[in-house]
């Protein structure tokens, strides 16, 4: 029988041992956080591509009905023009042709080209189908409106529309007047993380 206990058994853990355990915990937490952040970023990019695909299909239906895509020439915000058109509240009028707000509801009602249950949007949908939705915008997973343009300038040289997300940094360089998404445009610093359907 020992009269004096072992000094080591009373000391507990040394400072070096505690710091070693803390270092292991910090390293594991860093690895886990990095992995989760990467998965979250990939998920958000996938959502953006799926929504761009949905908008593209809706634009194709619009084109089938009216013979052209929604034109963004004018003072109205392009994101508002896009949503109004796909919700059925924009029509072609005049010579030269312009996109204008529908002034009355046709007997068959307003035809929506997009299913709002499958896309994120901000703004207020009116309570009644006879009221125009003035502030609805389709938004990407980072909360920014999708960039849309078509026949915006006299210099427009793109046979189709332009549609993309500004990506995680939520910024981009203004589209060139010809509307062409060139490789050099896509590789500009603020555009490098933009998300396009074809990427």
Residue pairs with C-beta under 8 A, 6 or more apart in sequence:
41 168
44 141
44 142
44 168
45 167
45 195
47 140
47 141
48 140
48 141
48 165
48 167
48 195
49 195
49 197
49 199
51 118
51 119
51 120
51 138
51 140
51 146
51 165
52 146
52 163
52 164
52 165
52 195
52 196
52 197
53 197
54 114
54 115
54 118
54 119
55 82
55 86
55 114
55 119
55 138
55 146
55 148
55 163
56 163
56 197
58 86
58 113
58 114
59 69
59 70
59 86
59 113
59 161
59 163
61 113
62 69
62 70
62 85
62 86
62 113
63 69
65 111
65 113
66 91
66 92
68 92
68 97
69 150
69 151
69 160
69 161
70 81
70 82
70 85
70 86
70 90
70 99
70 148
70 150
70 161
71 81
71 97
71 98
71 99
71 150
71 151
71 152
72 78
72 81
72 82
72 99
72 148
72 149
72 150
72 151
72 152
73 98
73 99
73 151
73 152
73 153
74 81
74 98
74 99
77 137
77 145
78 147
78 148
78 149
78 152
79 137
79 138
79 145
79 146
79 147
79 148
80 134
80 135
80 136
80 137
81 90
81 99
81 148
82 137
82 138
82 146
82 148
83 121
83 123
83 133
83 136
83 137
83 138
84 90
84 101
84 132
84 133
84 134
84 136
85 99
85 113
86 112
86 113
86 114
86 138
87 110
87 112
87 113
87 114
87 116
87 133
87 136
88 102
88 110
88 111
88 112
88 113
89 101
89 102
89 110
89 132
89 133
90 99
90 100
90 101
90 102
91 99
91 100
91 102
92 98
92 99
92 100
93 100
94 100
101 132
102 110
102 132
105 129
105 130
109 129
110 129
114 138
116 125
119 138
120 138
120 139
120 140
120 141
121 136
121 137
121 138
121 139
122 136
122 137
122 139
122 143
122 145
123 133
123 134
123 135
123 136
123 137
124 133
124 135
124 136
125 133
125 136
126 132
126 133
137 145
138 145
138 146
139 145
139 146
140 146
140 165
140 166
140 167
140 195
142 165
142 166
142 167
142 168
142 170
143 170
144 165
144 166
144 170
146 163
146 164
146 165
147 162
147 163
147 164
147 165
147 166
147 172
147 175
148 161
148 162
148 163
149 161
149 162
149 175
149 179
150 156
150 160
150 161
150 162
150 179
151 179
152 175
152 177
152 179
153 177
153 178
153 179
155 177
155 178
155 179
156 177
156 178
156 179
157 178
157 179
157 180
158 178
158 179
158 180
158 181
162 175
162 179
162 181
163 196
163 197
164 172
164 181
164 194
164 195
164 196
164 197
165 194
165 195
166 172
166 194
167 193
167 194
167 195
168 193
169 190
169 193
171 190
172 190
172 191
172 194
173 185
173 188
173 190
173 191
175 181
175 185
176 182
176 185
181 196
185 191
186 192
186 194
186 196
